[in-house]
Amino acid sequence: MARFYILDLSDEFKRDLEDTLATMVNSVDVDVFIGSLCDACSDTVALLKFFRDASPIRGGSRMLNVRIYDYENKSHREEFLIQNVRRVPTVSFIKGYVRWTGIPAGEEIRALVETIMRISENESGLEEETKKILRTLKGKVHIETIVTPSCPYCPYAVLLAHMMAYEAYKQGNPIILSEAVEAYENPDVADKYGVMSVPAIAINGRLVFVGVPYEEDFIEYIKAASEGKLGRGKNRTHGEVSGI
């Protein structure tokens, strides 16, 4: 796989990251799944350890706890099964309901930072009506947000999808899995949906948005998918980048 991202682990970036993570309220666990024949795995581990080391220390421990699972270690394979991780690298939060499949580098770092902060603050930032709907959903929903490292709009789509899954989980209704899929590392997923522009969002195996959806439209599609009534239609979005 060609490398389509620049991994910035500079002192300047670390200082900026430290300033942002300094206001973490609660500790956050992140699981990093790696394996052999994986070009981006070592960079993914380095990135998340960098984030860990930039997080504040409270009670003698870092507020960001990074756990690494290597498929080559047989004792780690059970966690792959528990979280249903089939590709590496995968970066996972809240038992795998919020994840990146592929390194969250480039523009995706913005979504990674904001996801950590919102989980730490125990607040999704979603509208109250959205939270109300998420509380009542019944059927399972799998959201795939196809992204590239250079896409400036992708972090907004990813964060919105991730917070849908997080809010449902927080309310004791963990039926949404939000997965940000890096297109260059997982070209078969992008090809499956015929993705030509990013961000592209599929719900339960059907491409429904190209661009960043409006929250009120997104939750209606999630609700329809949960009820087995997902259809096509005109989807309002804003912000997309042509070509991947």
C-alpha positions in Angstrom: 0.0 0.0 0.0 1.3 3.4 -0.9 1.5 5.9 1.9 -1.0 8.7 1.4 -0.5 10.6 4.6 2.1 12.5 6.5 2.5 11.6 10.1 3.2 14.7 12.1 4.8 13.8 15.5 6.6 17.1 15.9 7.2 18.9 19.2 5.0 21.7 18.0 2.1 19.4 17.3 2.6 17.7 20.7 2.4 21.0 22.5 -0.8 21.9 20.7 -2.2 18.4 21.5 -1.2 18.8 25.1 -3.1 22.1 25.3 -6.2 20.5 23.9 -6.2 17.3 25.9 -5.4 19.2 29.1 -9.1 19.7 29.7 -10.0 16.0 29.6 -12.6 15.2 32.3 -12.6 11.4 32.4 -10.0 8.9 31.3 -10.6 7.3 27.9 -9.5 3.8 26.7 -8.5 3.2 23.1 -7.7 -0.2 21.6 -5.3 -0.5 18.7 -5.5 -3.7 16.7 -2.5 -4.6 14.5 -1.0 -7.6 12.7 1.6 -8.7 10.2 1.8 -7.5 6.5 0.3 -4.2 7.6 2.0 -1.1 6.3 0.2 1.4 8.5 0.2 -0.6 11.8 3.5 0.7 13.1 2.5 4.3 12.3 -0.9 3.8 14.0 0.8 2.5 17.2 3.2 5.4 17.1 0.4 7.9 16.6 -1.8 6.6 19.5 1.2 6.4 21.8 2.0 10.0 20.9 -1.6 10.9 21.9 -1.3 9.0 25.1 2.0 10.8 26.0 0.3 14.1 25.3 -2.6 13.4 27.6 -2.6 14.8 31.1 -1.6 12.7 34.2 -4.3 12.4 36.9 -3.8 10.1 39.9 -0.5 8.9 38.6 -1.9 7.7 35.2 -2.3 9.1 31.8 -5.9 10.1 30.9 -5.6 8.3 27.6 -5.0 4.6 28.1 -3.8 2.8 24.9 -4.1 -0.9 24.7 -2.5 -2.7 21.8 -3.7 -6.1 20.4 -1.4 -7.9 18.0 -3.1 -10.7 16.0 0.3 -12.5 15.9 -0.1 -12.9 19.7 -2.5 -15.7 20.2 -3.6 -14.4 23.6 -4.8 -11.2 21.9 -7.1 -12.9 19.4 -10.0 -13.2 21.7 -10.3 -9.4 21.8 -10.3 -9.4 18.0 -13.3 -11.7 18.1 -15.1 -9.8 20.9 -14.9 -6.5 19.0 -15.3 -8.2 15.6 -12.1 -6.7 14.2 -11.3 -8.1 10.8 -8.9 -5.6 9.4 -5.7 -3.9 10.7 -5.0 -1.4 11.8 -8.2 -0.7 13.7 -8.4 2.0 16.3 -11.4 1.3 18.6 -13.3 3.1 21.4 -16.2 2.0 23.6 -15.8 -1.7 23.0 -15.6 -1.3 19.2 -18.8 0.6 18.6 -16.7 3.6 17.5 -13.7 2.8 15.3 -11.4 3.7 12.6 -10.5 1.0 10.1 -7.2 2.3 8.8 -4.9 4.9 10.4 -6.7 8.1 11.5 -3.9 10.3 10.1 -4.0 13.5 8.1 -7.3 15.4 8.4 -8.7 12.5 10.5 -6.6 13.6 13.4 -9.1 16.3 14.0 -12.0 13.8 14.3 -9.8 11.6 16.6 -9.1 14.5 19.0 -12.7 15.5 19.1 -13.9 12.0 19.6 -11.5 11.6 22.6 -12.6 14.9 24.1 -16.4 14.2 23.8 -16.1 10.7 25.3 -14.0 12.2 28.1 -16.6 14.8 28.7 -19.4 12.3 28.4 -21.2 14.5 25.9 -22.0 13.7 22.3 -23.0 17.2 21.4 -26.1 16.0 19.5 -29.4 17.7 19.5 -31.9 16.6 22.2 -34.4 15.3 19.6 -31.6 13.2 18.1 -30.8 11.8 21.5 -34.5 11.0 22.1 -34.6 9.0 18.8 -31.4 7.1 19.6 -32.9 6.0 22.9 -35.8 4.3 21.2 -34.1 2.5 18.3 -34.4 -1.3 18.1 -32.6 -2.8 15.1 -28.9 -2.8 14.6 -27.2 -0.1 12.5 -23.8 -0.2 10.9 -22.5 3.1 9.6 -19.5 3.1 7.3 -17.9 6.5 6.6 -15.4 6.3 3.8 -12.7 8.9 4.1 -9.2 9.8 2.9 -6.4 11.5 4.9 -6.5 14.7 2.7 -10.3 15.3 2.8 -11.0 18.4 4.9 -14.8 17.6 5.3 -14.4 14.0 6.3 -13.7 14.6 10.0 -17.1 16.3 10.3 -18.9 13.3 8.8 -16.9 10.9 10.9 -17.5 12.8 14.1 -21.3 13.0 13.5 -21.5 9.3 12.8 -19.3 8.4 15.8 -21.4 10.5 18.1 -24.5 8.7 17.0 -23.0 5.5 18.0 -21.6 6.9 21.2 -24.8 8.5 22.3 -26.7 5.3 21.7 -24.1 3.4 23.7 -24.2 6.0 26.5 -27.9 5.6 26.8 -27.7 1.8 27.2 -28.8 1.1 23.7 -25.6 0.0 21.9 -27.1 -0.9 18.6 -25.0 1.4 16.3 -21.5 0.7 15.1 -19.8 3.6 13.5 -16.8 2.8 11.4 -14.6 5.3 9.6 -13.0 3.4 6.7 -9.7 4.8 5.2 -10.3 4.3 1.4 -6.7 3.9 0.3 -6.0 1.2 2.8 -9.4 -0.5 2.2 -10.0 0.0 -1.6 -12.4 -2.9 -1.7 -14.8 -1.1 0.6 -14.7 2.1 -1.6 -15.1 0.0 -4.7 -18.1 -1.9 -3.2 -20.0 1.4 -2.9 -18.7 2.9 -6.1 -17.2 5.8 -4.1 -15.8 8.6 -6.3 -16.0 11.5 -3.7 -15.6 11.6 0.0 -16.9 11.6 2.6 -19.3 8.9 1.6 -21.6 7.3 4.1 -23.2 3.8 3.9 -25.8 2.6 6.4 -26.4 -1.2 6.6 -24.7 -1.8 3.3 -26.3 1.0 1.3 -24.7 4.2 0.2 -26.9 7.0 1.4 -24.8 10.2 1.6 -22.0 11.7 -0.3 -20.8 14.8 1.6 -21.5 15.8 5.2 -25.1 15.1 6.1 -27.2 17.4 8.2 -27.9 15.9 11.6 -31.7 15.9 11.2 -31.4 14.0 7.9 -28.8 11.6 9.2 -30.9 10.5 12.2 -33.9 9.9 10.0 -31.9 7.5 7.8 -30.5 5.8 10.9 -34.0 5.4 12.3 -35.2 4.0 8.9 -32.3 1.5 8.9 -33.0 0.4 12.4 -36.6 -0.2 11.4 -35.6 -2.1 8.2 -37.2 0.7 6.1 -34.1 2.3 4.6 -34.8 3.6 1.2 -33.2 5.9 -1.3 -34.0 9.5 -1.8 -32.6 13.0 -2.2 -30.0 13.5 0.6 -29.0 17.0 1.6 -25.3 17.3 2.3 -22.6 19.9 2.4 -18.8 19.5 1.9 -17.3 16.8 -0.3 -14.1 16.3 -2.2 -14.2 14.7 -5.6 -11.8 11.9 -6.4 -10.0 9.5 -4.1 
